[in-house]
């Protein structure tokens, strides 16, 4: 049922094309360019410097909005 007999060479070609598409769009060069562009756009907006706060700093507030409160994980 889960063998490779259902795979055809056409599907292999589509997979290869998909991998190529990903490599062209998601590589170090394009990721770096996108990050720099995002930083430049953020800096161009009005406002001043601020300090980032990790979500863990306000976890008590976040969990109020969960449908079920998360349970602590037992150590061990």
Backbone as a printed PyTorch tensor [residue, N CA C, xyz], in Angstrom:
tensor([[[  0.8170,  -1.2020,   0.0000],
         [  0.0000,   0.0000,   0.0000],
         [  0.8570,   1.2620,   0.0000]],

        [[  1.9690,   1.2600,   0.7170],
         [  2.8020,   2.4460,   0.8060],
         [  4.1000,   2.2890,   0.0270]],

        [[  4.1320,   1.4090,  -0.9290],
         [  5.3350,   1.2130,  -1.7260],
         [  5.5440,   2.3510,  -2.7040]],

        [[  6.5680,   2.2120,  -3.5110],
         [  6.8940,   3.2690,  -4.4750],
         [  6.2680,   3.0130,  -5.8350]],

        [[  5.4760,   1.9320,  -5.9590],
         [  4.9140,   1.6080,  -7.2630],
         [  3.9650,   2.6830,  -7.7870]],

        [[  3.4140,   3.5000,  -6.9010],
         [  2.5070,   4.5540,  -7.3420],
         [  3.2520,   5.7630,  -7.8940]],

        [[  4.5360,   5.8650,  -7.6750],
         [  5.3350,   6.9900,  -8.1560],
         [  5.6380,   6.8050,  -9.6350]],

        [[  5.3850,   7.8150, -10.3840],
         [  5.7230,   7.7510, -11.8060],
         [  6.8420,   8.7350, -12.0850]],

        [[  7.4630,   8.5860, -13.2370],
         [  8.5440,   9.5090, -13.5870],
         [  8.0150,  10.9330, -13.7180]],

        [[  6.7440,  11.0830, -14.0750],
         [  6.1460,  12.4190, -14.1470],
         [  6.1160,  13.0900, -12.7870]],

        [[  5.7990,  12.3110, -11.7680],
         [  5.7860,  12.8640, -10.4120],
         [  7.1960,  13.2070,  -9.9570]],

        [[  8.1490,  12.3830, -10.3410],
         [  9.5400,  12.6820, -10.0010],
         [  9.9750,  13.9970, -10.6320]],

        [[  9.5330,  14.2250, -11.8600],
         [  9.8820,  15.4730, -12.5480],
         [  9.2550,  16.6710, -11.8380]],

        [[  8.0240,  16.5160, -11.4070],
         [  7.3510,  17.5980, -10.6750],
         [  8.0780,  17.8620,  -9.3560]],

        [[  8.4930,  16.8060,  -8.6740],
         [  9.2390,  16.9780,  -7.4250],
         [ 10.5580,  17.7040,  -7.6610]],

        [[ 11.2630,  17.3100,  -8.7140],
         [ 12.5300,  17.9810,  -9.0430],
         [ 12.2960,  19.4600,  -9.3220]],

        [[ 11.2530,  19.7550, -10.0910],
         [ 10.9370,  21.1520, -10.4040],
         [ 10.5850,  21.9160,  -9.1290]],

        [[  9.8580,  21.2640,  -8.2210],
         [  9.5120,  21.9070,  -6.9550],
         [ 10.7320,  22.2020,  -6.1090]],

        [[ 11.6510,  21.2420,  -6.0420],
         [ 12.8850,  21.4690,  -5.2830],
         [ 13.6990,  22.6000,  -5.8950]],

        [[ 13.7570,  22.6560,  -7.2190],
         [ 14.4880,  23.7290,  -7.8990],
         [ 13.8480,  25.0800,  -7.5920]],

        [[ 12.5160,  25.1250,  -7.6190],
         [ 11.7880,  26.3620,  -7.3360],
         [ 12.1260,  26.8480,  -5.9250]],

        [[ 12.1500,  25.9330,  -4.9650],
         [ 12.4740,  26.2990,  -3.5850],
         [ 13.9110,  26.7900,  -3.4810]],

        [[ 14.8450,  26.0870,  -4.1200],
         [ 16.2560,  26.4940,  -4.0720],
         [ 16.4590,  27.8860,  -4.6510]],

        [[ 15.7160,  28.2120,  -5.7100],
         [ 15.8580,  29.5290,  -6.3370],
         [ 15.3250,  30.6430,  -5.4470]],

        [[ 14.3220,  30.3550,  -4.6570],
         [ 13.6680,  31.3900,  -3.8700],
         [ 14.0970,  31.4400,  -2.4100]],

        [[ 14.5300,  30.3330,  -1.8710],
         [ 14.8460,  30.2630,  -0.4470],
         [ 16.2800,  29.8000,  -0.2530]],

        [[ 17.1860,  30.6920,  -0.5320],
         [ 18.6010,  30.3970,  -0.3260],
         [ 19.2100,  31.5460,   0.4670]],

        [[ 20.4750,  31.4350,   0.7970],
         [ 21.1270,  32.4480,   1.6230],
         [ 21.0680,  33.8250,   0.9810]],

        [[ 21.2910,  33.8870,  -0.3180],
         [ 21.3060,  35.1810,  -1.0050],
         [ 19.9330,  35.8500,  -0.9530]],

        [[ 18.8750,  35.1100,  -1.2830],
         [ 17.5480,  35.7240,  -1.2900],
         [ 17.0560,  36.0150,   0.1260]],

        [[ 17.3870,  35.1410,   1.0830],
         [ 16.9740,  35.3860,   2.4660],
         [ 17.6530,  36.6330,   3.0210]],

        [[ 18.9390,  36.7860,   2.7370],
         [ 19.6740,  37.9640,   3.2040],
         [ 19.0980,  39.2300,   2.5880]],

        [[ 18.8330,  39.1860,   1.2950],
         [ 18.2600,  40.3570,   0.6200],
         [ 16.8970,  40.7110,   1.2080]],

        [[ 16.0680,  39.7100,   1.4870],
         [ 14.7470,  39.9620,   2.0580],
         [ 14.8540,  40.5450,   3.4630]],

        [[ 15.7870,  40.0390,   4.2630],
         [ 15.9700,  40.5760,   5.6110],
         [ 16.4370,  42.0240,   5.5810]],

        [[ 17.3830,  42.3200,   4.7160],
         [ 17.8820,  43.6940,   4.6040],
         [ 16.7720,  44.6190,   4.1250]],

        [[ 15.9820,  44.1580,   3.1610],
         [ 14.8620,  44.9650,   2.6770],
         [ 13.8680,  45.2300,   3.8080]],

        [[ 13.5690,  44.2090,   4.6010],
         [ 12.6530,  44.3820,   5.7200],
         [ 13.1760,  45.3610,   6.7560]],

        [[ 14.4550,  45.2730,   7.0480],
         [ 15.0760,  46.2000,   7.9980],
         [ 15.0250,  47.6230,   7.4620]],

        [[ 15.3560,  47.7860,   6.1840],
         [ 15.3130,  49.1230,   5.5800],
         [ 13.9050,  49.7040,   5.6320]],

        [[ 12.8950,  48.8840,   5.3470],
         [ 11.5090,  49.3630,   5.3940],
         [ 11.0990,  49.7180,   6.8190]],

        [[ 11.5270,  48.9130,   7.7810],
         [ 11.1930,  49.2060,   9.1780],
         [ 11.8480,  50.5000,   9.6310]],

        [[ 13.0820,  50.7070,   9.2350],
         [ 13.7930,  51.9290,   9.6290],
         [ 13.2040,  53.1660,   8.9690]],

        [[ 12.5810,  53.0060,   7.8150],
         [ 12.0050,  54.1420,   7.1010],
         [ 10.6970,  54.6100,   7.7350]],

        [[ 10.1020,  53.8110,   8.5970],
         [  8.8450,  54.1900,   9.2310],
         [  9.1030,  55.1470,  10.3850]],

        [[  8.0460,  55.8660,  10.7440],
         [  8.1800,  56.7930,  11.8650],
         [  8.2750,  56.0130,  13.1670]],

        [[  8.7860,  56.6500,  14.1660],
         [  8.9200,  55.9950,  15.4660],
         [ 10.3580,  56.0120,  15.9200]],

        [[ 10.5490,  55.5550,  17.1050],
         [ 11.8840,  55.5640,  17.6690],
         [ 12.3250,  54.1860,  18.0990]],

        [[ 13.4690,  54.1680,  18.7010],
         [ 14.0330,  52.9090,  19.1650],
         [ 13.1650,  52.3370,  20.2800]],

        [[ 13.1520,  51.0580,  20.3770],
         [ 12.3860,  50.3870,  21.4220],
         [ 13.1350,  49.1420,  21.8710]],

        [[ 12.6550,  48.5430,  22.9120],
         [ 13.2580,  47.3150,  23.4190],
         [ 12.2990,  46.1650,  23.1600]],

        [[ 12.7990,  45.1060,  22.5900],
         [ 11.9740,  43.9220,  22.3570],
         [ 11.7660,  43.1860,  23.6720]],

        [[ 10.5870,  42.6070,  23.8260],
         [ 10.2750,  41.8330,  25.0210],
         [  9.8930,  40.4220,  24.6080]],

        [[ 10.5410,  39.4390,  25.1820],
         [ 10.2410,  38.0410,  24.8740],
         [  8.8530,  37.6960,  25.4050]],

        [[  8.0650,  36.9200,  24.6340],
         [  6.7160,  36.5620,  25.0930],
         [  6.6800,  35.8980,  26.4680]],

        [[  7.7530,  35.2390,  26.8640],
         [  7.7770,  34.5950,  28.1810],
         [  7.6220,  35.6210,  29.3010]],

        [[  7.9770,  36.8680,  29.0390],
         [  7.8730,  37.9130,  30.0560],
         [  6.4190,  38.2270,  30.3870]],

        [[  5.5000,  37.9440,  29.4780],
         [  4.0910,  38.1790,  29.7520],
         [  3.2530,  36.9210,  29.5340]],

        [[  3.8450,  35.7670,  29.8440],
         [  3.1590,  34.4880,  29.6870],
         [  1.8840,  34.4150,  30.5230]],

        [[  1.8960,  34.9850,  31.7250],
         [  0.7020,  34.9520,  32.5720],
         [ -0.4790,  35.6250,  31.8710]],

        [[ -0.2190,  36.6570,  31.1070],
         [ -1.2790,  37.3400,  30.3660],
         [ -1.7080,  36.5290,  29.1480]],

        [[ -0.7500,  35.9300,  28.4620],
         [ -1.0590,  35.1580,  27.2540],
         [ -1.9790,  33.9880,  27.5800]],

        [[ -1.6570,  33.2380,  28.6350],
         [ -2.4190,  32.0230,  28.9220],
         [ -3.8650,  32.3040,  29.3180]],

        [[ -4.1870,  33.5230,  29.6940],
         [ -5.5820,  33.8690,  29.9830],
         [ -6.4620,  33.6870,  28.7540]],

        [[ -5.8640,  33.7390,  27.5780],
         [ -6.6210,  33.6720,  26.3320],
         [ -6.6280,  32.2740,  25.7180]],

        [[ -5.9560,  31.3110,  26.3370],
         [ -5.9600,  29.9280,  25.8520],
         [ -7.2910,  29.2850,  26.2340]],

        [[ -7.8790,  28.4810,  25.3480],
         [ -9.1150,  27.7900,  25.7210],
         [ -8.8900,  26.8050,  26.8750]],

        [[ -7.7300,  26.1870,  26.9250],
         [ -7.3600,  25.2760,  28.0090],
         [ -5.9820,  25.6970,  28.4840]],

        [[ -5.8670,  25.9230,  29.7470],
         [ -4.5720,  26.3530,  30.2820],
         [ -3.5490,  25.2420,  30.1210]],

        [[ -2.3580,  25.5710,  29.6720],
         [ -1.3210,  24.5490,  29.5340],
         [ -0.9090,  23.9990,  30.8940]],

        [[ -0.6340,  22.7170,  30.9200],
         [ -0.2050,  22.0640,  32.1500],
         [  1.3120,  22.0060,  32.1870]],

        [[  1.9050,  22.1860,  33.3560],
         [  3.3650,  22.0930,  33.4400],
         [  3.8280,  20.6750,  33.1050]],

        [[  4.9820,  20.5860,  32.5160],
         [  5.5630,  19.2950,  32.1640],
         [  6.3330,  18.7740,  33.3620]],

        [[  6.0740,  17.5330,  33.7120],
         [  6.7730,  16.9330,  34.8500],
         [  8.2140,  16.6410,  34.4800]],

        [[  9.1160,  16.9720,  35.3550],
         [ 10.5350,  16.7030,  35.1100],
         [ 10.8060,  15.2210,  35.2950]],

        [[ 11.7390,  14.7290,  34.5250],
         [ 12.1660,  13.3860,  34.7990],
         [ 12.0770,  12.4750,  33.6870]]])
